Amino acid sequence: MIGNDIVIKNACVITGTGRVYPDGFIHIKGSKIIGLGGSSAPGASTVIDAHGAYVLPGFVNSHTHLYSGLARGIEVGRMRKFGEVLKGLWWKLDRALTLEDIYVSAMIGGIEAVKAGVTTVFDHHASYGAISGSLGAVSEALSAIGLRASTCFELSDRCGLSARDEAVAETGLYLESLKNQSIEDPEFLFRGMVGLHASMTLSDDTLNDARELMDIFGVGAHVHVAEGLEDVVATKKKFRMTPVERFVRAGILRKGSLAVHCVHVTKNDIATLKKCGVTVVHNPLSNLNNAVGVSPVLAMAKRGVPFIIGTDGMSLGVADDLKLASVLHKSAACDAQAAWSEMRDAVWQTAPAFVSKMFGYEVGVLKKGAAADIVIIDCSPPTPVTKDNAFGHFMFGVLNSRVRTTIVAGKILMRDFEVMGVDEAVLAKVARALAKKLWQRI
């Protein structure tokens, strides 16, 4: 494949590594960054003039549900408790999905991600009405768009043994298909994990199957942990331990795994999370929307538990969750400077480190040799940008502005607000027709 040759010039480059080039350039060749700095920009076959705007690493959405794309606006009646939301909406939805629904919803979410500057998506998929081939449908859609992604199927016992076994098989077949790819190729943008729902819908046999898949394929788990009190109460009643304790004992939570939510965790749970080396995913907007509470991520960070930000399907863009997390924990701590360094570390250290480990090369930072996952923001800094105040510009400038251009692995997915290779109007029309049929089935 002939490599891309792109130079972004006249850019305020925030690298995410601590270095800043207020009037800089980035040179992309193929899928990687081959040069950047503050000196005169070199020539290239494609030159993008940033006109002084912020240029920085693409965002990472560490937990989302692309299959929720066709649920927007659906009316499902009054639901007060989290368990009612699961049973009254999401579990009905995933049993009604077809492979076409899955593909189109992934396309919708993928486009939303590109427009929000998200270049890496961690998708947690469930479709108990269409299990076999579902992960392929998600990957096919995201590949058509050009996103970097990790996906998995949500293992659960809630639909019976036969469905559980089919989900385990789908997970294994997908991971095997990835194993047969040339994952050393920086243009191969897919990875997989072993997905699980939550302790309250998982038998010991299913946990054993999940751990076996993790061991065979050398991947981590992507699992909901203590999101609602229902999960904690059910796990304690049946297994006489917390969800964290159960997952650690079963070998599910370990280094390379994502423990999603962790709202109702104890001090002992936090110590256990630290010991097992897992990374927590904080989804503040979804947690408040579902009225389940607020994850104590500052207490976790203080104990050395790393966390990153996801959206849980509320959106594909992470800006709202990043801003909410910052102010939410300031309020709880009665400290106007709380959650500052912790949020900076989540965005510019923990998320890039996790993705880089998964892909085998540097992702999520702007430096020579790193993946060319880059966004150009539709905003120029009105005040000086330095390495010491760059995160302030990120929080109060970047996150409040639109993304103009999105690049993944050196490929321009959106330029000047135009998403490449996709007719959004036609896709939206198809999606509306599918959503109408889906809602009728539900």
C-alpha angles and dihedrals in degrees: 000000000000107000124236117251109203133161122193108199139180088034135150094225117203103185101189088230095087095267122112130190106194091189103023148130140226123211118205125193118180108323098333140072109250099179146359137168148118099278127092113310117246123235123266140171089254121037122187116193108210091191091220096309126145113273118188145146117298116261125258121223101199098189131021141137111229092184089070090072094099094049097074109128096005115151114222105159133247116338121173106166129055092240089057090052091053095047098035098046123003101040091046090048097050092049090054099049122114126202089256090053090051094051095047095045089051090050091051092049093044092054090047089052093051092049090050093049095250107147099171122048127189103202123195106198132197128173111150090174091058112023108150112075094009096117089049090054091052092048093046091054095046090045090054088055095041102238127152109238151169116203138178141172118251106243113210141152093219094103098043139266098294093053091044091054092049090051091051089050092049090052093050094046092049094049090047090052090054091048089058092054124088095256091174086069106100089212092061100092105182133095132164140219135187107262125208132178110219138305093261092065098037126090123207089251091057091049089052091051090049093050091049090054090048091052095045095050100030095236136131131242126257104205142158110241126192094331095150132021088246089070093051095045094047093047094048092047096050103029103021093232140081122267090252092053092046095049093046093049089049092052094244099115109059141116109316094028128112117224103199122210104347090188099148102044128139130222088259090051090053091051089050092050089052093049096049093050097232125154118233122219115214116207103177100166094051092045092055092043090054091043092232097129138250125302112237093232095152090058088048092049090050089056091048099259108143119224136188135187130263135166103217090222096302086118137333095238117081100204096097093049092047092052093043093049091053097052096034094061093041089059094047092049094042085228121121091205098046119119092023104111090031092056092045090053092047092054103036104028116019100040095045091045093052094047092043091053090050095050099037097236136062115292129168099034133083110236139116111291095017124121112277096240100145140158131199114208124216092237137078120212111259091200134041117288120216135164089259097054100031094105090053088056088048095052099040102028112024097040092049094054137073123257110245102184133017125195126184122188089344094307118119106231096171129015124185090349094307115120110220123240098358129103099212094188093055092045092050091052091052091046093052091053092049092045091054091054092043092052091050090053091050 
